[in-house]
Amino acid sequence: MKEFFASMDSTQQVYWYIAIIASVVFIIQTIMSFIGADTDTGVDADFDSNLDGGDHPFQLFSLRNLVNFFLGFGWTGASLYTAIDNKIVLGIIALIVGIVFIAIFFFVIRLLMRLSEDNTFKLEDTVGKTADVYMTIPAAKSGKGKIFISVRGSTHELGAVTTSANEIKNGSIVKVLALEGDILVVAPLNE
């Protein structure tokens, strides 16, 4: 390894050191991300406030962006050092590639954030859906029964009443018409 670096001048060595160190840190960050560690701060903090700056998952000045910049900067400088004679032009190109690496990371994070979905259960999402009666629902809102309803891929057992003149038996299929507080108002599907 010493022979490899001994044949280079100091500027080329700097590019190689930056590229190697940034690559090692990048690999460590990637592994830590897969195992669920917090790689931006290095500390698994448990506070009531949000340390990430609100709803913005991308911070311009973060360890991850610094590593991304040095990854692009170092490898561009190391790989193009012998191809470009003017070292100032090489430095500018390496700087631009480092900034492009940050932009690519930002773009990928934005795409990944779009993939996330809100699977929070809300009673309002049940209106208009069909459900299975689990416990008989007494007629004319004279009592409360129970239904099983599937919303966003998960099944919930909820209380229900009906305005129908007849009770709705266990095993029937009903449609949710409205909400009354946290109770669902349902009607038999065949009415």
N, C-alpha and C positions, 0 to 999 in steps of 0.2 A: 504494500500500500504506500509506503514511503517513496518507493521508486516512481510510482504513478504521479504523486504530487511533486516530486523533486524536479521532474522535467518541465513543469509549468512555471510561468511567471506568477507574481503575487496576485494580480488581478484575476487571472483564470482560477487560481486556487480559492480566492474569495467566492467566486461564483459556485465552484464545486462545493465548498463548505456550506454555503447557504442552501444549495439544492439538497445536499444530503441531510442536513439537520432539519430542514423543513419537511422533507419526505418522512423522516423518522417520527417527527411530531405529528404529522398528518396521519400516519399509520396508527399511532397510539390513540389519537383522537377518534379515528374511525372505529377502532376496537372498543374504546370506552363508550362510544355512542351505541354500539350494538349490545353492550351489556347493561346499558341504561345509566351510565355515569354522566354527571354534569361536566362537560368538557370546556365550557366557556369560562367558568369561574374556578374550577378545580375544587369547589367546596359544595357539598350537598346541603344546602341551606334550607331551614324550615322556618320561614317568617310569614307574617300575615300580609306583607306587601309583596308586590311583584317586582323582582329585580331585573326583569327583562325589558322594562320600559313600556309596559302596556300591551297593546295588541300587535305590536310590531315585532315579529320574530327575527328580523334582520337588523343588526346594529352595525354601523359602518366601522366603528373602532372596537373590535373584539379580537380575542386571541385567534379565533377560527379564521377571521378575515386576514389577519396578519400572516398566519401560516399559509393561507391560500395565495396571498400576494407573493410571499417569498418562494413558494413552490413554483409559480410561473416565472418569477424574476430569475431565480437561481438556475432552473433548468434551461431557460432560454439563453441566459448568459453562458452557461457551461457548454451547451450544445452548438451555439453559433459562434463561439469565440474564435475558432480558426477560420470560419467562413467569412467573417466580416472583419476587415482590416481596421476600420475606424472604430475605436473603442468607445467614443462618445455616442456614435450612432447605435452601437451595440447596447450601451447602457439605456438609451432612450427606447429602443425596441424591447429590451427586457422589462423596463418600467411599464410600457404599454401592455405587454403580455401579462404582467402581474396584476394590473388593473382589470384586464379582461377576465382573469381568473376570478377576481372578486365579483365581477358582473355575472359571470356564469353561475357562481355559487348562489348569488341573489336570485337569479332567474329560476334555478332548480328548486330553491326553497319556496319561492312563490308558487311554482307548479305543485309542489308537495302539499302546501297549505290548502290549495284548492281541492285536493283529494280528501281532506278531512271532512267529515260530516257530523252534524249535530244529531245524536241519537237520544237526546233528552226526551223522556216521555212527558207529554202534555195531554191533559184530559181533552182539550179542544180538538186534538187530532183524532179522537174517536168518533166525532160527529160524522154521520154518513156511512160509517163502516158497519159491517155485519158482525154478529157475535153469536156464540153458543150459550144457551141458558144452562147454568150449572146448578142453580137452586131456584125452584119455582118462584115466579114473580106474581104476587097477588094482583087481582084486577083493580082498576080505577084508583091507583095510587094508595091502596089501603095497606100496603106493606112493601117491604123491600126484599128483592131477590138478588141473586148473583149471576154474573155472566163472565165468560172467558172471551177476551177480545185480543186480537193480534194487531199490534201497531209497530211499524218499523222492524219487523222481524222478531219481536219479543211478545210473549203472551202475558196478559194481566188479568187478574180476577178483580172485578169491580162490582160495586153495588148498583142496582138498577130498579126503576119503577116503570110502570106502564099506565097509559091513559085508556087502554083497551078495556072493554066491558067484561072480557074473559081473562082469567089467569093464564099465564104462559107457562106451560109445563117444562120440566127438566128435559133437556135434549133438543128443544126447539131452536130454530134460528131466528134471530131478531135483528132489526136495524136500529142503530142509535139515531134518535131524532134531535135531541137537545141535551143540555146540561142544566141541572138545578143544583148549584153548589158543586159538591163532589159526587153527586148521584147522577147517573145517566138515565134519561127518559128514552125508553125503547118501545118499539111496536113489532108485532109479529110480521115476518116477511111476507106472509100470505094475505095480509090485509091491504 
